[in-house]
Amino acid sequence: MAKKIQDVFQRYEKKYVLDANLAKELEVRLMPFVKPDSYGIYEIANLYFDTDDYSIIRASIEKPVVYKEKLRLRCYGIPKRDDKVFLELKKKFNDVVYKRRVPIILADAEKYLTSGIRPAYADQQIINEIDWFINMYHPATKAFIAYDRAAFFSKEAKDLRITFDRNIRWRSSQLDLTKGNWGFPILDSNKVLMEVKFLETMPLWLSCLLSEMEIYGSSFSKYGTCYQEHLLAERFTTKNSLSKGRILYA
């Protein structure tokens, strides 16, 4: 029996930027407590949507931030037009992350984003929330971000998940998930982004292990870093087209 796809998430997410060697050491020391994801190491690719002046990510990286949100189209590997992808609306309020996502055929996702035609099989309540976001911001495709992920689950606490993202890369051209997972580095090759995701509290054993190894949290954002270090410069050298009513899907 196929695993049921989770469409709604509510959890805390803590991020850590690690040296590659430290990340390897941590993975070894985690093994008594966790088990690897059955998919092994896999590629994740995303299209991020924003306004012409990047108001969504600019609001997200301002401090302090009580509430922020983003819309992205995500896939695993390189999809074909008839493959399933995920349209995701991600929000963060008072440090709690809320994610709503719709499994959708890529061709149907593109049709919905450009013309508003809803696939009948999609969760209509989540589509309503995404519609509100689109009508509020009139966003366009702004960045492609991909990375290689290794994920681990706690052997005891089923809500605990730890991921290691390597080779984080971006591009602002060929903003199409079918065009391959190539891109330019966001992080140095010797850096790894770890995320710890849990429902209520981080387990004591993990807190102690991170403290012992002197691993401390970071506010790193893949899209935020991409904007600050790359897209911001492009914003002043390239004039983008404005979206009219729906998403401008390039």
N, C-alpha and C positions, 0 to 999 in steps of 0.2 A: 504494500500500500504506500502511495506517495505521501511525503510529508506535507502537512497542511501549511500553507504559506501564511505567515503572520502579516497582517495588514496594518495593525495599530500598535504602537509602542509608547510606553511612558516609563522613563528611567533617568538615572543620573549617568553622565558620561564624563570621565576624567581623562585628560590627555597628558602625554609625557613625550618629549623629544629626547631620544637616547642615541649615544654613540653605538655603532653597529656591534662592536665587541661586547659592550655592556648588555645590549639587547639579546645577544646569543647566550650570554651567561645567565641572564634572567630567565630565558626560555627553559634552560636546563633546570634551574632551581624551581621552576613552576611545575615541573612534571609530576611530582608526587600529589599535586592538588588538582591538576587539570587534565583534560584529554583533548587531542586535536580535532578540529572540524573534519568530518568525513570527506570533504572535498579537497583537503590538502591545501596547497598554495594556489590561489586563483586570482585572476585579474578582475578588477572592478573598474568600469568607466562611467563617467557622468557628464552630462551637459548641464551647465548652470545657467539660469535665466535671471536677467536683471534689467533695470531701466536703462535708458540711453546714457544717463549721467551716473549710473551705478549707485543709485540711492539706497538700494536694498543692502548691499554689502557695506556701504559707508555707514549706515545706521547700525549694522551688526558689529563693526569694529570700534565704534565709539565707546568710551568709558565714562561712567558706568552704564551698563546695558541691563535693563530689567527684562525686556522682551525683544526677541528677534526671530526672524523667519526667513526661509529660503525655499525655492522650488527647483527641483532637479529631475532629470530623466536618467535612470541608472540601468546598466546592463552588466552581465557577467560574461566576460569574453567578448568576442566581436560578433554582433548579431547580424542576421539577415532581416529583411523587411517583414518576414512572416514569423520571426522569433518573438518570444515574450520578453518584455522589459518592465521596468517599474517607474511609474510617475509618482514622485514623492514630494510631499509638503512637510517640511521639518520646522518645528517651532521650539523655542527655548524660553521659559518663563521662570524667573527665580531659581535658576540653576537646574530645573527639571526639563528634560528633553521630551518632546511629544512628536512622534513621527506617524504620518498617515500616508499609506501608499496604495497604489492601484496597479495590480498586475495587468498588463495590456500588451497587445501585439504592436510591434513598433510602427507598422504602417497605420494602424488605428490611432496610435499616440500622435503621430505627425498630423493626421487628419483632424484630430480633436484640437491640438494646439493651434493650428492655423485657421480652422473654420468653425470650431466649436461643436462639431458633430460628435456626439457621445456614443461610444460602443455600448450596446444594450447589456452586455455581460459585466460591465464594470460596476463597482460599488458606487451607487448614485449619491450617497451621502458624502463620501469622500470627494467625488467629482464636484459636488456642490461647493465644498470648501476650496478646492482648487480653482473653480470658476470665480469665486469671490476674490481670490488672490490675483488672478489674471485681470479681472475687471478693475481691481484697485490699482494695479501697477502698470498694466499694459507692457509686460517685459518682452525682451528678445533674448535669443541665445547669445551668450557672451564668452563662455569658456568651456573647454573640454578638459577634464581632469581625470587621470587614471592612475592606478597603483596596483602593486602586487600584495595580496593580503594573506597572512597566516592567522587563523583564528583558533581560539581554545575556549573550552567550556569547563566550568567547575565540575568536579566529580560529586560534590555534595550540594552546592547551592545552584539550582537549575537556572536562576536568573542572572548569574554572573558570567560575563563573556569578556575575554581579553583578546585584542587583535593587534597585530604588528603589520604596519604598512610600509613597504619599501618601494624604491624607484618611483616616487611620486612625481608625476609629470603633467604638463599642461600644453595646450595650444589654443590659439584664437582664430585659426583658419580651419577650413574643412570641418565645420561644426556639425558633424554627422557621425553617429555611433557606428555606422557601417564602414567608415573610412580607415579603420585600424586604430590601434591603441598607442601609436607613436606620440611623442611630445618632448618638450624641453624640461629639464629638471626644475623642481620647486625647492627641494631640499638637497643638500650635499649628499653624494653617494654613500658617505659613511654615517649618515643619520637615518634613524628609524622613528616613525611615529607610532607610539603605543597608545591604545585607548582601552580603558577599563569601564565596562558598562554593567550597571547593577540597579536593582529595583529600589532598595531602601538604604542600606548601609554597606560599605565595603567590608568584607570579612576581616577579622582581626589578624589572621595569619598573613593576609596580603599586605595590610597596612604595615605590619612589623617587617615583612620582607623588603618592602620598598624603602622603609626607613633605614634598615640595616645596610642596604646597598646605596643609600644616599641618592635615591631617585625621587625627584620632586616634580610636581605638576607644572603644566605650561598651558597658556591660553591659545596655543597654535591652532590656526584654521587653514585648511588647504586652500579654499577659495579666497579667504581673506588675505593670505600671504601672496597668492597669485595676483590678486588685485593690486596690493601695495607695491609689490616688487616688479610687476610686469604690465598689467593692464592699465594701471594709472598713467604710465608713460605713453602707452598707445592711445589713450583717450585724448591726449593733446596733439597727436600727430595724425590720427585717422578719424574722419568724420563718419560715424555710423548712421545707418538708416533708422528712422523712427518706426516703431510698430504702430499700426492703425487698428485699434480695437482688440485684436487677438495677439497672440505671440508671433513675433517675426522669427520664423524658424529657418535658419540658414543651412 
